[in-house]
């Protein structure tokens, strides 16, 4: 069947419909259109236009214009001597508003001209296909159960078009959640709406899954959260095995112990990590315990005995976008993980450099006293004996000292040695006092221990 035959059949159907349409009369010249003047919806493939006399087609075509959603649209026109079929190039689109205008002086084949002024506007599609938002609910201020911007449509929405046409200002990253039947859409922020901010949203040419465009655009504004108080640090303390030691100050931190931060508001983790600094600088890893508690685990030792500063800057903010009112400085001096000690021989301090000369009367024991920085857990004499020794250094013929007694006390231990040789000028008898370091020797109940081996050279001079 030829295309011309198809056209004739289609044209016949349209022009049969013209009989029921209102005819525009222009002083002896009539124009009929298949869309009635009062008609709101139209779903035909073409608009039929008929004239009461033969018209100059080229001249008449120049008077026909078409608009789609207020914008000029290219028209496709098929002609017969006294009629034509008009449609948008590529076809009419459902839900779009179209305006057909035939306006100006129309030229007939016999040379007469008539003034024509005809206008029709309609929504393309059936009224039953109409697509619209049944209900729109904006976030309710300070109601954390109602923080979504919710859309409810009468028909399934085209998700791709919704994604393209929805916008919100100020810009914020959002997620769209569609119901199973695609009639409901929840718009939620990826993080949180900022507090004290009015958001303006707009949903432009949204369409149904069937391609019917909504007849109107939707827009609105809301403030999801109103909050005036800035977040505050309420606690900063050592953390041991994931437990916040809330009763301890940071001055009780070991050389590489984690620090816990507790705020009075739900905090933005990324801003906390970027806006918190240690001085002297300390590298480490942040973890989030919950929305208000965070832990910093150092990857290196704090500098023992040196004052450290933790600065939480004004850029740190809570999840609602409220920044710290002012920067917060927290100070601490880390304690060592190790037990340190001072060493004495008969009341004189010992030095690790050179020879320590100790003057004693004959028959007086050499009394070594070790004073620890922290109370050691000295649970046996054998442990002290395994850690501390006094040995002859030079010459090997010198008398070998004997450990006569051990007296452990709270923070110190006293050891008495006898059977030693005195040194005389030119004939020094040197002894080595050796204290072993390591976790297996001197330590306390917290696991801190005397870290490094210590060694002292001693010579004993006889008092007259």
VMD Tcl script that draws the C-alpha trace (Angstrom):
set ca {
  {0.00 0.00 0.00}
  {1.52 3.33 -1.03}
  {2.42 6.14 1.34}
  {0.05 8.46 -0.55}
  {-2.80 6.05 0.07}
  {-1.92 6.02 3.81}
  {-1.96 9.77 3.81}
  {-5.38 9.90 2.10}
  {-6.85 7.52 4.67}
  {-5.36 9.58 7.54}
  {-6.51 12.83 6.00}
  {-10.02 11.50 5.52}
  {-10.23 10.57 9.20}
  {-9.10 14.02 10.29}
  {-11.41 15.90 8.02}
  {-14.38 13.83 9.07}
  {-13.57 15.10 12.56}
  {-13.53 18.66 11.31}
  {-17.27 18.60 10.89}
  {-17.62 18.73 14.68}
  {-14.98 21.45 15.13}
  {-15.62 25.14 15.20}
  {-14.95 26.84 11.90}
  {-13.25 30.23 11.78}
  {-14.92 32.45 9.13}
  {-13.09 35.40 7.60}
  {-15.63 37.33 5.38}
  {-16.41 34.55 2.93}
  {-13.35 32.41 3.61}
  {-13.50 29.66 6.23}
  {-10.76 27.73 8.10}
  {-11.58 24.59 10.13}
  {-9.17 22.94 12.66}
  {-9.40 19.47 14.22}
  {-8.68 20.96 17.68}
  {-11.69 22.76 19.14}
  {-11.10 26.20 20.63}
  {-12.18 25.01 24.07}
  {-10.30 21.71 23.90}
  {-7.62 21.26 26.62}
  {-6.19 17.89 25.58}
  {-5.53 16.45 22.15}
  {-3.96 13.08 21.28}
  {-4.16 12.86 17.49}
  {-1.01 12.25 15.49}
  {-1.67 15.35 13.36}
  {-3.73 18.53 13.57}
  {-6.02 18.80 10.56}
  {-6.56 22.20 8.93}
  {-9.02 22.69 6.03}
  {-9.80 25.75 3.92}
  {-13.04 26.62 2.10}
  {-11.11 27.43 -1.08}
  {-7.88 26.46 -2.76}
  {-4.96 28.35 -1.19}
  {-1.48 29.12 -2.35}
  {0.26 26.45 -0.31}
  {3.67 28.14 -0.05}
  {2.08 31.42 1.09}
  {-0.27 29.65 3.52}
  {2.53 27.53 4.98}
  {4.48 30.67 5.85}
  {1.57 31.75 8.09}
  {1.48 28.51 10.09}
  {3.61 28.47 13.28}
  {3.92 25.99 16.15}
  {5.27 26.37 19.68}
  {6.18 23.69 22.21}
  {6.22 24.79 25.86}
  {6.33 28.47 24.81}
  {9.29 27.89 22.49}
  {9.17 27.91 18.71}
  {9.02 24.40 17.27}
  {9.63 23.17 13.74}
  {6.41 21.97 12.10}
  {5.98 19.16 9.62}
  {3.14 19.93 7.15}
  {1.52 17.60 4.59}
  {-0.61 19.34 1.92}
  {-3.71 18.65 -0.18}
  {-5.28 21.39 -2.36}
  {-7.68 22.64 0.36}
  {-6.22 21.09 3.50}
  {-3.07 20.17 5.39}
  {-1.93 18.04 8.29}
  {0.34 19.66 10.89}
  {2.52 18.02 13.52}
  {5.69 18.84 15.45}
  {8.86 17.68 13.74}
  {9.52 14.22 15.16}
  {5.99 14.01 16.54}
  {4.05 15.61 19.37}
  {5.32 14.82 22.88}
  {3.01 13.84 25.70}
  {2.44 16.39 28.38}
  {3.86 19.26 26.36}
  {1.84 22.37 25.77}
  {1.47 23.22 22.08}
  {0.27 26.43 20.45}
  {-0.85 26.48 16.80}
  {-1.17 29.84 15.10}
  {-2.29 30.74 11.56}
  {-2.07 34.48 11.28}
  {-1.76 36.94 8.36}
  {-3.09 37.53 4.84}
  {-3.69 34.21 3.09}
  {-3.50 34.10 -0.70}
  {-6.00 32.01 -2.71}
  {-5.28 30.43 -6.05}
  {-7.63 32.91 -7.77}
  {-5.61 35.86 -6.45}
  {-7.94 36.93 -3.66}
  {-6.47 37.47 -0.17}
  {-8.16 37.09 3.20}
  {-6.95 38.07 6.65}
  {-6.68 35.05 8.96}
  {-6.08 35.04 12.72}
  {-6.51 31.55 14.24}
  {-5.03 30.29 17.50}
  {-5.26 26.97 19.36}
  {-3.41 25.72 22.45}
  {-3.62 22.29 24.04}
  {-1.82 19.66 26.11}
  {-0.80 16.74 23.99}
  {-2.10 13.39 25.24}
  {-5.17 12.12 27.02}
  {-6.39 13.75 30.19}
  {-6.26 10.32 31.87}
  {-2.49 10.28 31.21}
  {-1.96 13.54 33.05}
  {1.09 13.39 35.37}
  {1.44 15.49 38.49}
  {2.69 15.56 42.07}
  {-0.07 14.50 44.44}
  {1.86 15.59 47.51}
  {5.19 17.20 48.36}
  {6.55 17.22 51.91}
  {9.57 19.34 52.80}
  {11.91 18.56 55.73}
  {10.42 19.58 59.06}
  {12.70 21.89 60.98}
  {14.60 20.17 63.81}
  {12.59 16.97 63.37}
  {15.25 14.31 62.77}
  {12.55 11.80 61.77}
  {11.45 14.09 58.93}
  {14.60 15.21 57.11}
  {13.71 13.99 53.60}
  {12.22 16.08 50.79}
  {9.42 13.73 49.74}
  {7.56 13.66 46.40}
  {4.43 11.58 45.75}
  {3.20 11.31 42.13}
  {0.00 9.97 40.64}
  {1.97 7.75 38.24}
  {5.46 6.18 38.15}
  {8.11 8.82 37.60}
  {10.87 8.65 35.02}
  {13.92 8.40 37.31}
  {16.43 9.57 34.70}
  {14.43 12.75 34.05}
  {13.93 13.34 37.78}
  {17.71 13.08 38.35}
  {18.31 15.60 35.59}
  {15.60 18.09 36.48}
  {15.94 18.23 40.27}
  {18.22 20.90 41.74}
  {18.81 22.43 45.15}
  {20.59 25.61 46.18}
  {22.94 26.09 47.99}
  {24.38 23.04 46.27}
  {24.61 19.91 48.40}
  {25.24 16.28 47.49}
  {21.94 14.38 47.70}
  {20.67 10.84 47.17}
  {17.31 9.91 45.64}
  {15.42 6.92 46.95}
  {12.63 5.58 44.77}
  {9.75 3.44 45.98}
  {9.17 0.08 44.36}
  {6.29 1.44 42.26}
  {8.32 4.60 41.48}
  {5.49 6.85 42.57}
  {7.42 8.17 45.56}
  {10.86 9.79 45.68}
  {12.77 10.76 48.81}
  {15.57 13.28 48.43}
  {18.05 13.13 51.32}
  {21.51 14.69 51.77}
  {24.50 12.36 51.62}
  {25.58 13.79 54.96}
  {23.19 16.25 56.58}
  {21.39 19.44 55.72}
  {23.39 22.38 57.04}
  {21.85 24.18 59.96}
  {20.53 27.73 59.70}
  {20.46 27.49 55.89}
  {17.43 28.06 53.67}
  {17.51 25.60 50.79}
  {15.70 26.42 47.55}
  {14.74 23.45 45.43}
  {13.29 23.16 41.95}
  {11.87 20.27 39.94}
  {11.58 21.27 36.28}
  {10.15 19.23 33.41}
  {9.64 15.96 35.27}
  {7.98 13.15 33.33}
  {6.09 9.96 33.99}
  {7.48 6.61 32.95}
  {4.96 6.79 30.10}
  {6.59 9.98 28.81}
  {3.88 12.43 29.93}
  {5.47 15.67 31.08}
  {4.06 17.36 34.18}
  {2.12 20.47 33.28}
  {3.95 22.64 35.77}
  {7.27 23.01 37.49}
  {7.55 22.55 41.25}
  {9.69 24.57 43.63}
  {9.95 25.46 47.28}
  {12.29 26.25 50.16}
  {12.94 24.93 53.66}
  {15.26 25.13 56.65}
  {15.86 21.64 57.95}
  {17.82 22.50 61.06}
  {18.09 25.53 63.26}
  {21.00 25.42 65.68}
  {22.83 28.32 67.23}
  {25.28 26.73 69.68}
  {28.78 25.90 68.48}
  {30.17 22.41 69.21}
  {32.44 22.06 72.23}
  {35.12 19.63 73.34}
  {33.94 18.23 76.65}
  {36.72 15.70 77.26}
  {40.19 14.78 76.03}
  {41.76 11.75 77.70}
  {44.05 8.73 77.21}
  {42.57 5.66 75.49}
  {43.68 2.14 76.41}
  {42.49 -0.89 74.43}
  {39.59 1.14 73.02}
  {38.45 2.35 76.46}
  {38.32 6.07 77.17}
  {40.18 6.60 80.47}
  {37.96 9.51 81.42}
  {39.40 9.94 84.92}
  {42.95 10.38 83.60}
  {44.55 13.52 82.22}
  {46.65 13.62 79.08}
  {49.73 14.04 81.27}
  {49.34 10.35 81.99}
  {49.83 9.47 78.32}
  {52.57 7.02 77.54}
  {55.02 7.63 74.73}
  {52.68 6.18 72.08}
  {49.24 6.02 73.68}
  {46.04 6.96 71.87}
  {44.13 10.16 72.64}
  {40.34 10.25 72.89}
  {38.20 13.28 72.00}
  {34.60 13.70 73.19}
  {32.29 16.47 71.89}
  {28.85 17.66 72.93}
  {27.57 17.51 69.34}
  {27.60 15.04 66.44}
  {30.77 15.97 64.59}
  {31.86 15.98 60.96}
  {34.70 13.44 60.99}
  {36.53 14.79 57.94}
  {36.66 18.35 59.25}
  {37.92 17.07 62.62}
  {40.78 15.17 60.98}
  {41.75 18.14 58.81}
  {41.41 20.74 61.54}
  {43.22 19.06 64.46}
  {46.99 19.48 64.84}
  {49.70 18.27 67.23}
  {52.74 20.35 68.11}
  {55.41 19.01 68.01}
  {53.95 17.25 64.94}
  {52.85 13.65 65.42}
  {51.74 11.32 62.62}
  {48.93 8.92 63.36}
  {45.57 7.43 62.42}
  {42.07 8.65 63.30}
  {39.13 6.36 64.04}
  {35.50 7.16 64.77}
  {33.98 5.42 67.79}
  {30.59 7.08 67.34}
  {29.25 10.46 66.21}
  {30.64 12.26 69.27}
  {33.76 10.24 70.19}
  {36.96 9.95 68.18}
  {40.39 8.41 68.73}
  {43.83 9.48 67.50}
  {46.45 6.70 67.56}
  {50.01 8.05 67.13}
  {52.35 6.22 64.76}
  {55.39 7.55 66.59}
  {56.37 8.41 70.14}
  {55.52 11.70 71.76}
  {58.59 13.57 72.91}
  {59.00 12.67 76.56}
  {59.24 15.57 78.97}
  {58.35 18.10 76.28}
  {55.14 20.09 76.38}
  {52.77 19.12 73.57}
  {49.85 21.15 72.22}
  {46.74 19.76 70.54}
  {45.00 22.49 68.54}
  {41.40 22.01 67.39}
  {40.88 24.86 64.94}
  {37.81 26.97 64.20}
  {37.34 25.10 60.92}
  {36.18 21.96 62.73}
  {32.40 21.66 62.46}
  {29.54 19.43 63.49}
  {27.39 17.48 61.04}
  {25.02 20.46 60.85}
  {27.75 22.79 59.57}
  {28.21 24.77 62.80}
  {31.90 25.52 63.33}
  {33.80 25.73 66.60}
  {33.34 29.15 68.15}
  {37.08 29.48 68.70}
  {40.16 27.35 68.50}
  {40.79 25.01 71.39}
  {44.31 24.34 72.69}
  {44.94 21.31 74.89}
  {48.32 20.86 76.57}
  {50.07 17.77 77.92}
  {53.49 16.39 78.74}
  {53.74 12.71 77.88}
  {55.09 10.28 80.43}
  {57.52 7.62 79.38}
  {56.58 4.03 78.82}
  {59.86 3.22 80.44}
  {61.15 3.23 83.99}
  {64.16 5.47 84.47}
  {66.54 5.44 87.41}
  {69.31 7.36 89.21}
  {72.32 5.46 90.57}
  {74.40 6.11 93.70}
  {77.35 4.45 95.41}
  {77.65 5.22 99.12}
  {75.74 8.43 98.59}
  {77.68 9.66 95.56}
  {75.86 9.85 92.19}
  {77.28 7.65 89.49}
  {78.07 8.81 85.96}
  {78.13 6.67 82.86}
  {81.25 8.48 81.65}
  {84.75 7.97 83.00}
  {85.67 6.36 86.35}
  {83.55 6.89 89.45}
  {85.94 7.10 92.47}
  {84.37 6.00 95.73}
  {86.24 6.55 99.02}
  {85.59 3.95 101.76}
  {87.07 2.88 105.04}
  {88.46 -0.61 105.17}
  {85.74 -3.10 106.05}
  {82.96 -0.80 104.81}
  {80.68 -2.41 102.19}
  {80.14 -0.79 98.80}
  {76.50 0.25 98.91}
  {74.82 0.66 95.53}
  {71.45 2.43 95.60}
  {69.11 2.54 92.58}
  {66.26 5.10 92.74}
  {63.57 4.44 90.13}
  {61.35 7.07 88.46}
  {58.33 4.80 88.98}
  {57.60 2.22 91.58}
  {58.88 -1.10 90.25}
  {57.19 -4.40 90.89}
  {60.10 -6.15 92.63}
  {58.46 -9.45 93.42}
  {61.60 -11.49 94.14}
  {65.22 -11.13 95.24}
  {66.23 -13.40 92.39}
  {64.83 -10.94 89.82}
  {67.03 -8.15 91.23}
  {70.04 -10.43 91.35}
  {69.49 -11.33 87.70}
  {69.30 -7.67 86.71}
  {72.15 -6.07 88.75}
  {75.74 -7.22 89.01}
  {79.15 -5.86 90.10}
  {82.05 -7.51 88.27}
  {85.81 -7.00 88.14}
  {86.80 -5.16 85.00}
  {90.58 -4.77 85.29}
  {92.76 -6.49 86.16}
  {91.31 -9.95 86.14}
  {93.37 -10.66 89.25}
  {91.28 -8.16 91.25}
  {89.07 -9.60 93.97}
  {85.64 -10.72 92.79}
  {82.93 -8.71 94.65}
  {80.31 -10.57 96.61}
  {76.65 -9.51 96.85}
  {76.10 -9.50 100.59}
  {72.51 -8.21 100.81}
  {69.59 -6.79 98.88}
  {67.11 -4.39 100.48}
  {64.15 -3.53 98.20}
  {62.08 -0.46 99.13}
  {59.19 1.46 97.54}
  {60.93 3.32 94.71}
  {64.46 2.05 95.21}
  {66.62 -0.94 95.94}
  {69.84 -1.07 97.95}
  {72.57 -3.64 97.26}
  {75.66 -4.20 99.51}
  {78.87 -5.64 98.08}
  {81.98 -6.75 99.92}
  {85.23 -8.53 98.95}
  {86.61 -5.83 96.73}
  {90.12 -4.42 96.27}
  {91.16 -0.83 96.88}
  {92.89 1.09 94.14}
  {96.20 2.80 94.79}
  {98.02 5.29 92.62}
  {99.30 3.54 89.53}
  {97.54 0.28 90.42}
  {93.85 0.91 89.80}
  {91.41 -1.91 90.41}
  {88.36 -1.24 88.26}
  {84.87 -2.71 88.69}
  {81.85 -2.66 86.37}
  {78.35 -2.06 87.80}
  {75.90 -3.48 85.22}
  {72.07 -3.14 85.20}
  {70.13 -5.08 82.57}
  {67.23 -3.47 80.67}
  {64.23 -5.19 79.09}
  {60.71 -6.31 79.87}
  {61.94 -9.50 81.55}
  {63.76 -7.70 84.34}
  {62.74 -4.56 86.27}
  {59.15 -3.50 85.49}
  {55.92 -2.38 87.14}
  {52.32 -3.61 87.17}
  {51.40 -1.35 84.19}
  {53.95 -3.09 82.00}
  {56.47 -0.25 82.05}
  {60.02 -1.46 82.38}
  {63.63 -0.39 82.64}
  {64.41 -0.12 78.95}
  {68.17 -0.03 78.29}
  {71.23 -1.59 79.85}
  {73.28 0.77 82.01}
  {76.92 0.42 82.91}
  {79.20 2.31 85.36}
  {82.95 2.00 85.99}
  {83.88 2.17 89.69}
  {87.22 2.40 91.51}
  {87.38 2.30 95.30}
  {89.88 4.44 97.17}
  {90.82 3.64 100.75}
  {90.20 6.27 103.41}
  {92.84 6.58 106.17}
}
mol new
graphics top color blue
foreach p $ca { graphics top sphere $p radius 0.5 }
foreach p [lrange $ca 0 end-1] q [lrange $ca 1 end] { graphics top cylinder $p $q radius 0.2 }
display resetview
